[in-house]
Structures are given as C-alpha cells and as structure tokens.
Amino acid sequence: MSKNKLKILYGCRAINTNCQNFERTQQSSTGVKMALSVVKESIDSVRSGVNSYFAGKDAFYVCVATTGVSVTAVYLVQAIRNRENIQDRMKVKFFKLLRKIPAIGNKIEDELAKIRESFYRDVDKRTKGVGYVIRLPEKGLGDEVITKEVATYLELGEYDWESGFVSGAVYFHDKSLCDLVARVYGLASYTNPLHPEVFPGVCKMEGEVVRMVCNLFHGGKDSCGSMTSGGTESILMAMKAYRDFALDTKNISEPEAVLPMTAHPAFNKASQYFGIRLRFVPVDPKTMIVDPKKMAKYITSNTIVLIASAPNYPYGTIDPIPQIAALGIKKNIPVHVDACLGGFVAAFMAKAGYPLDHGFDFAVPGVTSISADTHKYGFTPKGSSVILYSHSKYLHAQFSTAPDWPGGVYGSPTVSGSRPGGNIAACWATMLRFGMEGYVEATKKIIEVARRIENEVNALDGVFVFGKPATSVVAIGSDKFHVYHLLEGLTKKGWNLNPLQSPPAVHIAVTHMLTRPGVADRFIDDVKTIVKDLVKNPPTDLGEKLALYGTAASIPDRSIVREFTRLFLESMLYTDSSRPHRFLTNELQNANGKINDLDSESDVILKPDWKK
C-alpha cells in the first residue's frame, strides 16, 4: 500500500474518531441540558407551590413560619450530630418529665435516700468504729503515732488481699519489692518532671520507661509516648490526641470514635470530657469479640479513631486487631489498642509458652497507639501507665500548650501539670528489678492458673466460661441459676470478685497473688462446692446488694442508675462528724476535761469551752 493511501486511511480514521467524540460531546451536552431543565422545572414547581400557599398571607405569618422551619431544621441537624443518639435523648427527656409527677418523683427520691443511707451504713461498718479526723489537730502529731495510725487504717478492710483472695486490685506483693519502692519513692518524693532543668534525672527515667515499653511492644524508631497516672488518663490522652489531630488534618469538628461494646468506660469519660461521639458496635455473644465487618458499617466521614481491646476487661478476649488495623489503613483512620489491663501479660506470653492467636501491638501494620498500665501486670506501684504512639505527630496532638500566658510559654504533656516524680522513679525501678526474665516467669504462672480455672469451670455442670479468654481474665456465666448466687457464695467464703451485667457474669482477673501455693486450688474447690449446691437447690432471691446490682441492668431510666452510682461514689468520701477521731477528742479533753458537741452539718467544733 502506498504512503499516500496510508495517509488517507489514517486521515479518515481520525475524522471518524473526531466525529464520534463530537457526537458524544453533543449527547453529553444534551444530557446536561435535559438534567438542568428537569431541575429548573422542579424548582419552578416548588416555587409555584410555595407562592400559592403563601398567597394572601400576612407578612408577619410568613416571617414566623420561615423562622420556625429554620429553627426546626437547625435543631434536627444538631440532634443528628449530637454524641448521644436520638433514642437515648428522647428516653432521658421522657423520664425527666415522668419524675416531675409528684407521686413518682417523691417515690424515687425516697428510694434514693434509702440507698444513700445504706451506703453510709456500709462505710460505718467498714471503718469498724475508728473515728474521723475532720479538722487539723492543734499541734502536729509524732512520726510514731502517725505510722501506727496508718497501719490501723490499712487493716480496716474485710478481704485478705495479701493472700490472693481478691480479683485484680493488687497484682503483685512482695516485701523486698515494697522496701525497694519505699526507698526509691522516698528519694524522689519531692521531684517533679514539670521542671526538667531542676530534675533532669526524673525526666530521663520517664523517657527510659517509655522507650522500654515501646521496644516491648515492637515500636519502630518513630515510636514515642509519655507516662500517665493510670489507664484512664492514658485513654483520655489518646482520645484528645486523635480529636485534635483530626481537626488539624481533616477539619473534623464533630468527632466520632468506633469501638466495641466491651471497651473500657474510660472511653465514655473521654467522650464526656472532649465532646467525642461514641459509636458502639455489638460483640458476638459467643466469642465476645467485635466483627470488623460490622465495625466498618459504623464508620463515617467524622470517624477519628477505631478502638480495639487487648484484652477487654469483662471477658478477657482480644479483638481481631490485625483486621481492625487493616480497616484503619483502608479508611485512613488511626487505630488505638487498649492494652491497659493485660498488655504486660500479652507482651510476654510467647516467651512464656502461650503465644497469642494474632498480633496486638505495633508489629501489626495500622496500629497507631497503645495504652498499657505498668501498675497492673507491670507490678509497679499504683499511679503509673503509658500511652504510646507509632509516630510523634500523634503525640504532639496530645500535648497542651499556652504560648501567650503572661507567666511564660507553658506546655504540659498530660492532664496534670505537676506530676509526682516518685511514681516515675518507682515504676522505673520496678521494671528494672523484674527484667525480661522476671516478667516471663510471672506471666507463665499467671496464664497457667487462668487456663486451669477456665478448664475446670467449663467441665462443671451449670456454669460456663464466656468466649475464649486470651490472657488472665475469666468470666463465668450460668444457664441453670442466676450467676450472682455464685458470687454471693464466693463472697461468704472470703473471695472478692466482680459482677458483670448484660449478661450477668462473675469476673476474675488472675494476678500473681493467686498463683501462690494452694490459693487457686481453694478457689476451684469453692467454685465446685457452690455450683454443685446451686444446681441441686437453685435459690430464688438474691441478697440486697446483688439484687440492686442485678436490677440496675434492667432499669429503663438510666438516670436513676447514674444517680445511685453517684451516691456510692459520694459515700466513699463519707466522714461522720459525730464520731471525731481520738486525736481531736483528746485535745478537747486536755483543754477542759470533757468532749464538746460537734455540729454534724458543718464538721467544725461548736463553741469549745477552752475558746470562750
């Protein structure tokens, strides 16, 4: 074929292509015109309808109607964006109105007053007649008197926690460790990392604690973090960081977090503090873990973080973190792993001979932060935890700064400004004392006991274990009797365990204390004895306290549950002004030979004779 013919052929093809493109353009243009025409017709129809409706109407009426529609629309938008769902808010409003009815409101107040009195009676019972220090003594007390009184106060409890009869609470206790901690805390008791130029050694210790835990959780070179006062503060800091990070990078002003129903209530506290809406995902009733596919359905354009537990507090199960982290990568959303409870068990399980089914820490791509309590299975004194991030960009969002304060440029890494250097030093010292070998050995003992309890309970008729416990927590349920009866029976035998609700269960967190010789044997024997009796003779009524706890889950008005929870918290700080401590009564006796009356309302001594 000649070159000219080829040129002609190519030219024809080009013309044909251009014609087709032009035709498509014309069709596209025609389509757009048709669409615009439809929109215009719709607008004209609406305008005609509105004009027809308001024809002849008074101008004032039109203004009021327009304002009303606008206000309603704004209210509906705010209601949709509110961090509490509409159904819950409607229930709250309904029960508030209901309580305004005198007969109902008065009855509720009477019942709450009875609950308050019962809480105060419990406090009186626990304090065993020891009087209350309700004001400063006129003269300071001697060291020996104070230390003796501290010992008296610490002996007021009813449960033998030192022998391992308590779930959680105290995770390790050893005299030699206590002596070391006391010496270290004494040396650092007045230090404060807020002043790095004055106490650089304490800041160095904090940095070393963070780096040790980062390495333990397979953090990379960019991993970082800070120490906090406990798991709740660690979670608060993570949520604050992600809220601010999302606002800065994605302009999200209505932040939401997606998390399993089993996530720790510290996330609820973060929601209240920082205005973050929580979108709870139900967990599988058999496995007690969340389904990542269901989790994905709760994600919106306002989601700032996905949350998983390793393990969760109620059942000790670990969420499928690799799949959740992969979801985070896919959606470009950070993923926080709450390992506050069992992080310092999970980290050593592989070396202890009990490898987990999957990863949970920074070794999993997509995990951007981890909260882990050193004061639980890290065995450090109470008041220490760590919040870790995969990159400093998240840590920087955690910090609070005030560059324009007249007192100078101010910055704080966590909630507290001043922080106890003694806690940092005690944590640092405890971790160094245990070392890798010590933690692996402790983990091995703890998991052995937890597995044994799980197997023994599952072998019993009438009870079962929820899900598949991954670390040290076992939750016991029953389909033959109300499981709170088991809790009641164990309490009578000296055990202090935790009740769960929705569904009812009994929870035990196996600590190093429970691995002491004979303690686990006694627990298992007590469970067997009580269960056997309950299966044979199932009771019908619960004790007063457990009945109250069991009823709480079914009360539709959750504000009532909140109120008696607040009453309980209030009672923890109860002081009886009619029962002054002997320090105070001795002062009065020395002053005028008799004890003066006390005003139970004001907590002050009224008109003492020696002041007249």
C-alpha positions in Angstrom: 0.0 0.0 0.0 1.4 3.4 -1.0 2.2 6.1 1.6 -0.5 8.4 0.2 -3.2 5.7 0.7 -2.0 5.1 4.2 -2.2 8.9 5.0 -5.7 9.0 3.5 -6.7 5.9 5.6 -5.3 7.4 8.8 -7.0 10.7 8.0 -10.4 9.0 7.5 -10.0 7.2 10.8 -9.1 10.5 12.6 -12.1 12.2 11.1 -14.3 9.3 12.1 -12.9 9.4 15.7 -13.4 13.2 15.9 -17.0 12.8 14.6 -17.7 10.1 17.3 -16.2 12.3 20.0 -18.2 15.3 18.8 -21.4 13.2 18.8 -20.6 12.0 22.4 -20.0 15.6 23.4 -23.3 16.7 21.8 -25.1 13.8 23.6 -23.4 14.7 26.8 -24.2 18.4 26.4 -27.8 17.4 25.6 -28.0 15.2 28.7 -26.7 18.1 30.9 -29.2 20.4 29.3 -32.0 17.9 30.0 -30.9 17.5 33.6 -30.8 21.2 34.1 -34.2 21.5 32.6 -35.6 18.9 35.0 -34.0 20.7 38.0 -35.4 24.0 36.8 -38.9 22.6 36.3 -38.7 21.1 39.9 -37.6 24.4 41.3 -40.4 26.2 39.4 -42.9 23.7 40.7 -41.8 24.1 44.3 -41.7 27.9 43.9 -45.2 27.9 42.5 -46.5 25.7 45.3 -44.9 27.9 48.0 -46.2 31.1 46.4 -49.6 29.6 46.1 -49.6 28.5 49.8 -48.5 31.9 51.0 -50.7 33.9 48.5 -52.6 36.5 50.5 -50.9 35.5 53.8 -49.8 38.2 56.2 -46.1 39.1 56.0 -45.7 38.5 59.8 -47.1 35.0 59.3 -44.6 34.3 56.5 -41.7 35.5 58.7 -42.8 33.4 61.7 -43.3 30.3 59.5 -39.9 30.8 57.9 -38.2 31.2 61.3 -39.9 28.2 62.7 -38.9 26.0 59.8 -35.3 27.2 60.0 -35.1 26.7 63.8 -36.5 23.2 63.4 -34.1 22.3 60.7 -31.1 23.5 62.8 -32.4 21.6 65.8 -32.7 18.4 63.7 -29.2 18.8 62.3 -27.8 19.3 65.8 -29.8 16.4 67.1 -28.3 14.1 64.4 -24.8 15.3 65.2 -25.2 15.0 68.9 -22.8 12.5 70.5 -25.8 10.7 72.1 -28.3 9.1 69.8 -31.8 10.5 69.5 -33.4 7.5 71.1 -31.4 7.8 74.3 -32.1 11.5 74.5 -35.8 11.0 74.0 -35.8 8.5 76.8 -34.0 10.9 79.1 -36.4 13.6 78.3 -39.4 11.3 78.9 -38.2 10.1 82.3 -37.4 13.6 83.3 -40.9 14.6 82.6 -42.2 11.5 84.4 -40.3 12.3 87.5 -42.0 15.7 87.7 -45.2 13.9 88.6 -45.2 14.3 92.4 -46.2 10.7 93.2 -43.5 9.3 91.0 -40.8 11.8 91.8 -41.3 11.6 95.6 -41.1 7.8 95.5 -37.9 7.8 93.6 -36.3 10.4 96.0 -37.4 8.3 98.9 -35.7 5.2 97.4 -32.6 7.1 96.6 -32.4 8.4 100.2 -32.6 4.8 101.5 -29.8 3.8 99.1 -27.7 6.7 100.4 -28.3 5.6 104.0 -27.4 2.0 103.1 -24.1 3.2 101.5 -23.3 5.2 104.6 -24.0 2.2 106.9 -21.6 0.2 104.8 -18.9 2.8 105.3 -19.5 2.8 109.0 -19.3 -1.0 109.0 -16.0 -1.0 107.1 -14.4 1.7 109.3 -15.1 -0.5 112.4 -15.7 2.3 114.8 -12.5 4.3 114.1 -13.3 8.0 114.5 -12.8 10.6 111.8 -10.2 13.3 111.5 -12.4 16.2 110.5 -10.0 19.1 111.2 -6.3 19.8 111.7 -5.0 19.0 115.2 -3.9 22.0 117.1 -0.4 20.5 117.3 1.3 18.2 114.9 1.5 14.5 115.7 4.6 12.5 116.2 6.0 10.2 113.5 5.4 7.0 115.5 1.8 8.0 116.2 1.1 8.7 112.5 2.7 5.5 111.2 0.8 3.4 113.8 -2.5 5.1 112.8 -1.7 4.4 109.1 -1.3 0.8 109.9 -4.7 0.8 111.7 -6.4 2.4 108.7 -4.9 -0.1 106.3 -6.2 -3.0 108.4 -9.8 -1.9 108.1 -10.7 -4.0 105.0 -12.5 -7.3 105.3 -10.8 -9.2 102.5 -7.5 -10.9 102.7 -5.9 -9.4 99.6 -2.4 -10.3 100.7 -3.3 -14.0 100.5 -4.7 -13.6 96.9 -8.4 -13.7 97.6 -9.1 -10.6 95.5 -9.7 -10.3 91.8 -7.3 -7.8 90.3 -6.7 -4.7 92.5 -3.3 -5.9 93.8 -1.3 -7.6 91.1 1.9 -8.4 92.9 3.0 -8.0 96.5 6.4 -8.8 97.9 8.1 -7.3 101.0 11.5 -6.9 99.3 9.9 -5.1 96.4 7.9 -2.9 98.7 11.1 -2.0 100.6 12.8 -1.1 97.3 9.9 1.0 96.2 9.7 2.8 99.5 13.3 3.7 99.4 13.2 4.9 95.8 10.0 6.8 96.3 11.4 8.5 99.4 14.4 9.6 97.4 12.3 11.1 94.6 9.2 12.0 96.5 9.6 15.8 96.1 10.7 15.8 92.5 8.5 17.0 89.6 9.2 16.5 85.8 7.4 19.8 85.2 10.8 21.3 86.0 13.3 19.4 83.7 16.1 21.8 84.4 15.7 21.1 88.2 15.0 17.4 88.0 16.6 16.1 84.7 17.1 12.7 86.2 13.4 12.1 86.7 12.7 13.2 83.1 15.4 10.7 82.0 13.7 7.9 83.9 10.3 8.7 82.3 11.9 8.7 78.8 13.5 5.3 79.6 10.3 3.8 80.8 8.5 4.9 77.6 11.4 3.6 75.4 11.5 0.2 77.3 7.7 -0.3 76.7 7.9 0.9 73.1 10.5 -1.7 72.4 8.5 -4.3 74.3 5.5 -3.6 72.0 7.6 -3.7 68.9 7.6 0.1 68.3 9.7 1.4 65.5 12.3 4.2 65.6 9.5 6.8 65.4 7.5 5.3 68.3 7.1 7.5 71.3 4.8 8.3 74.2 4.5 9.5 77.8 3.7 8.3 81.3 0.4 9.0 82.9 -1.3 8.4 86.3 -3.2 5.3 85.1 -5.1 3.6 82.3 -7.9 6.1 82.3 -5.6 9.1 81.7 -3.7 7.1 79.0 -7.0 6.6 77.2 -8.0 10.2 77.7 -4.8 11.4 76.2 -5.1 9.1 73.2 -8.7 10.4 72.5 -7.6 14.0 73.0 -4.7 13.5 70.6 -6.9 12.0 67.9 -9.6 14.6 68.3 -7.0 17.4 67.8 -5.2 15.6 65.0 -8.4 15.0 63.1 -9.4 18.7 63.5 -6.0 19.8 62.2 -5.5 17.4 59.3 -9.1 16.6 58.2 -11.0 19.6 59.6 -13.3 17.2 61.6 -15.2 19.3 64.1 -17.9 16.7 65.0 -15.5 13.8 66.0 -16.7 10.2 66.4 -15.0 7.0 67.6 -16.0 3.5 66.7 -15.5 0.9 69.4 -16.8 -2.4 70.7 -19.4 -2.5 73.4 -16.8 -4.2 75.6 -14.4 -1.3 75.5 -13.4 0.3 78.8 -15.7 3.1 80.2 -12.7 5.4 80.2 -13.7 6.0 76.6 -17.1 7.2 77.9 -15.3 9.6 80.1 -13.2 10.8 77.2 -16.5 11.3 75.3 -17.8 13.5 78.1 -14.6 15.5 78.5 -13.8 16.1 74.9 -17.1 16.1 73.1 -16.5 12.9 71.1 -19.4 10.8 69.9 -19.0 7.1 70.6 -20.5 4.6 68.1 -20.6 1.3 69.9 -20.5 -1.9 67.9 -22.2 -5.0 69.5 -19.9 -8.0 70.0 -20.5 -11.6 69.1 -22.5 -13.2 72.0 -20.4 -16.4 71.8 -16.9 -15.2 71.1 -17.3 -11.9 72.9 -15.2 -10.1 70.3 -16.2 -7.5 67.7 -16.6 -8.3 64.0 -14.5 -5.9 61.8 -17.1 -6.1 59.0 -19.8 -4.8 61.4 -17.3 -2.2 62.6 -16.8 -0.9 59.1 -20.6 -0.1 58.9 -20.3 2.4 61.8 -17.5 4.4 60.2 -18.5 7.9 58.9 -16.6 10.9 57.5 -16.3 12.1 61.1 -14.6 9.0 62.5 -11.3 9.9 64.1 -10.2 6.6 65.6 -11.0 2.9 65.6 -10.6 1.2 69.0 -9.8 -2.4 70.0 -9.1 -4.2 73.3 -6.2 -6.5 74.1 -7.9 -7.8 76.2 -11.2 -6.3 77.2 -12.0 -6.1 80.9 -15.3 -8.0 81.1 -14.4 -11.3 79.3 -10.6 -11.2 78.7 -11.0 -11.7 75.0 -8.8 -9.9 72.4 -10.5 -8.2 69.4 -9.3 -9.2 65.9 -6.7 -6.4 65.8 -5.0 -7.2 62.5 -8.3 -7.0 60.6 -9.3 -3.8 62.5 -5.9 -2.3 61.8 -6.2 -3.2 58.1 -9.6 -1.5 58.1 -7.9 1.6 59.6 -5.3 1.6 56.8 -8.0 1.2 54.2 -10.1 4.1 55.6 -7.1 6.2 56.6 -8.2 6.2 60.3 -5.9 5.7 63.3 -6.3 2.6 65.4 -5.9 2.6 69.2 -5.3 -0.7 71.1 -6.3 -0.6 74.7 -3.9 -2.9 76.5 -4.3 -1.3 79.9 -5.4 -4.5 81.7 -3.4 -7.2 80.1 -0.7 -5.6 78.0 2.0 -6.6 80.3 0.8 -10.2 80.2 0.2 -10.4 76.4 3.7 -9.0 75.7 5.4 -11.9 77.4 3.0 -14.8 76.6 5.0 -16.1 73.6 8.2 -16.4 75.6 6.2 -18.0 78.4 5.0 -20.7 76.1 1.5 -19.3 75.4 1.6 -17.5 72.1 -1.4 -15.4 71.1 -3.5 -16.3 68.0 -2.5 -13.0 66.4 -0.6 -9.8 67.0 -1.9 -6.9 69.0 0.9 -4.2 69.1 3.0 -2.1 66.8 4.1 -5.2 64.9 0.6 -5.1 63.3 0.6 -2.5 60.5 -2.1 0.1 61.1 -1.9 0.2 64.9 -1.1 3.8 65.8 -1.3 3.9 69.6 -1.4 1.6 72.6 -2.4 2.3 76.2 -0.8 -0.1 78.8 -0.8 0.0 82.6 2.6 -0.5 84.3 0.8 -0.6 87.6 -1.2 -3.7 86.8 0.8 -6.7 85.4 3.9 -4.4 85.2 3.7 -4.8 89.0 4.7 -1.1 89.7 3.0 0.9 92.5 -0.4 2.4 91.7 -0.3 5.6 89.7 1.6 4.8 86.6 0.7 3.9 83.0 2.0 4.6 79.5 0.4 5.9 76.3 2.4 5.1 73.2 2.2 6.2 69.6 3.7 4.9 66.4 4.7 8.5 65.4 5.3 11.8 67.2 2.7 13.5 65.0 0.0 11.9 67.3 2.0 12.6 70.5 2.2 16.3 69.6 -1.6 16.4 69.3 -1.7 15.1 72.8 0.2 18.0 74.3 -1.4 21.1 75.6 0.3 24.5 75.1 -0.4 28.1 76.2 2.1 30.3 74.3 0.5 33.6 75.3 0.3 33.2 79.0 1.7 36.1 81.0 3.5 33.7 83.2 5.6 32.5 80.2 5.2 29.9 77.4 3.5 26.9 79.1 3.3 23.3 77.9 2.1 20.1 79.5 2.2 16.5 78.1 -0.7 15.0 80.0 -3.7 16.1 82.2 -1.6 17.1 85.2 0.8 19.9 85.2 2.9 18.9 88.2 3.4 15.2 88.4 4.9 13.0 91.1 8.5 12.1 90.3 8.3 9.5 93.0 5.9 7.4 90.9 8.0 7.7 87.8 11.1 6.6 89.8 9.3 3.7 91.5 8.0 2.5 88.1 11.4 2.7 86.6 13.0 0.8 89.5 10.3 -1.9 89.5 10.7 -2.6 85.8 14.5 -2.9 86.1 14.2 -5.2 89.1 12.0 -7.7 87.2 13.7 -7.6 83.9 12.6 -9.7 80.9 13.1 -13.0 82.8 11.1 -11.9 85.8 8.1 -10.8 83.8 8.2 -14.0 81.6 8.3 -16.2 84.7 5.4 -14.3 86.3 3.3 -14.4 83.1 3.8 -18.2 82.9 2.5 -18.7 86.4 -0.5 -16.4 85.8 -1.5 -18.0 82.5 -1.2 -21.5 83.9 -3.7 -20.6 86.7 -6.0 -18.8 84.3 -6.1 -21.7 81.9 -6.7 -24.1 84.8 -9.6 -22.1 86.1 -11.1 -21.9 82.6 -10.9 -25.6 82.0 -12.2 -26.6 85.5 -15.2 -24.2 85.2 -16.1 -25.4 81.7 -16.0 -29.0 83.0 -18.7 -28.2 85.6 -22.4 -28.8 85.0 -24.3 -25.5 85.4 -21.6 -23.0 84.6 -19.5 -21.9 81.6 -16.8 -19.5 80.5 -17.7 -16.6 78.2 -15.7 -16.7 74.9 -12.1 -17.8 74.8 -10.0 -15.9 77.4 -6.8 -14.8 75.8 -4.8 -13.7 78.9 -5.5 -13.6 82.6 -9.3 -12.8 82.8 -12.0 -15.4 83.1 -15.8 -14.6 83.1 -18.2 -17.2 84.4 -21.9 -17.5 83.5 -24.7 -19.9 84.1 -27.8 -21.2 82.3 -29.0 -23.1 85.4 -29.2 -20.4 88.0 -28.6 -16.7 88.5 -24.8 -16.5 88.4 -24.8 -13.8 91.1 -25.6 -16.6 93.6 -22.2 -18.0 92.8 -20.7 -14.6 93.5 -22.7 -14.4 96.7 -21.4 -17.8 97.8 -17.8 -17.0 97.0 -18.1 -13.7 98.9 -19.2 -15.6 102.0 -16.1 -17.8 101.6 -13.8 -14.7 101.6 -13.4 -14.0 97.9 -13.8 -10.6 96.4 -14.7 -10.9 92.7 -16.5 -8.6 90.2 -20.1 -8.9 88.9 -20.7 -8.2 85.2 -24.0 -7.2 83.6 -25.8 -7.6 80.3 -25.5 -10.6 80.5 -24.8 -11.3 84.2 -21.5 -12.9 84.9 -18.7 -13.3 87.5 -15.3 -12.0 86.5 -11.9 -12.9 88.0 -8.6 -11.3 86.9 -5.9 -13.8 87.9 -3.0 -11.9 89.5 0.4 -13.1 90.7 -1.1 -13.3 94.2 -3.5 -16.1 93.0 -0.5 -18.2 91.8 0.7 -18.7 95.4 0.6 -22.3 96.6 -2.9 -23.5 97.4 -4.8 -20.3 96.5 -6.0 -21.5 93.1 -6.8 -24.9 94.5 -9.0 -23.3 97.1 -10.8 -21.1 94.6 -11.6 -24.0 92.3 -12.8 -26.2 95.2 -15.0 -23.4 96.4 -16.5 -22.8 93.0 -17.2 -26.6 92.6 -18.8 -26.8 96.0 -21.1 -23.8 95.5 -22.0 -24.7 91.9 -22.9 -28.2 92.9 -25.2 -26.9 95.7 -26.8 -24.3 93.4 -27.6 -26.8 90.6 -29.2 -29.0 93.2 -31.1 -26.3 95.0 -31.3 -23.2 92.9 -32.4 -20.2 95.1 -34.9 -17.6 94.0 -33.9 -14.5 95.8 -30.6 -12.5 95.7 -29.1 -10.6 98.6 -30.0 -6.9 98.9 -26.8 -5.6 97.3 -26.7 -8.1 94.4 -30.4 -7.7 93.8 -29.8 -4.0 93.4 -26.9 -4.6 91.1 -28.9 -7.1 89.1 -31.9 -4.9 88.8 -29.7 -1.9 87.6 -29.2 -3.5 84.2 -33.0 -3.7 83.6 -34.0 -0.3 84.8 -35.1 1.7 81.7 -34.4 5.0 83.3 -30.6 5.0 83.2 -30.5 8.4 85.0 -31.6 6.6 88.2 -28.7 4.1 87.8 -26.4 7.1 87.3 -27.8 8.7 90.5 -27.2 5.8 92.8 -23.8 5.3 91.3 -23.0 8.9 92.2 -24.4 8.2 95.7 -22.0 5.3 96.0 -19.0 7.5 94.9 -20.1 10.2 97.3 -20.2 7.6 100.2 -16.6 6.7 99.6 -15.6 10.1 101.0 -18.1 10.0 103.8 -17.0 11.3 107.2 -19.2 11.2 110.3 -18.7 14.5 112.3 -20.4 12.9 115.3 -17.5 10.5 115.6 -14.4 12.6 115.9 -11.0 10.8 116.0 -9.4 10.4 119.3 -6.7 12.9 118.3 -9.4 15.5 118.4 -11.3 14.3 121.4 -8.0 14.0 123.4 -7.3 17.7 122.6 -10.6 18.7 123.9 -10.3 16.6 127.0 -6.9 18.1 127.7 -8.4 21.6 127.2 -11.4 21.3 129.5 -11.7 17.8 130.7 -14.7 16.9 128.5 -15.7 16.2 124.9 -17.6 19.1 123.3 -20.5 18.6 121.0 -19.9 18.6 117.2 -22.1 20.1 114.6 -22.8 17.2 112.2 -23.6 19.6 109.4 -20.6 21.9 109.4 -17.9 19.5 110.6 -16.5 22.0 113.0 -16.3 22.2 116.8 -19.0 24.4 118.1 -18.1 26.9 120.8 -15.5 24.8 122.7 -15.1 25.9 126.3 -11.4 26.5 126.0 -12.1 29.2 123.4 -14.7 31.1 125.4 
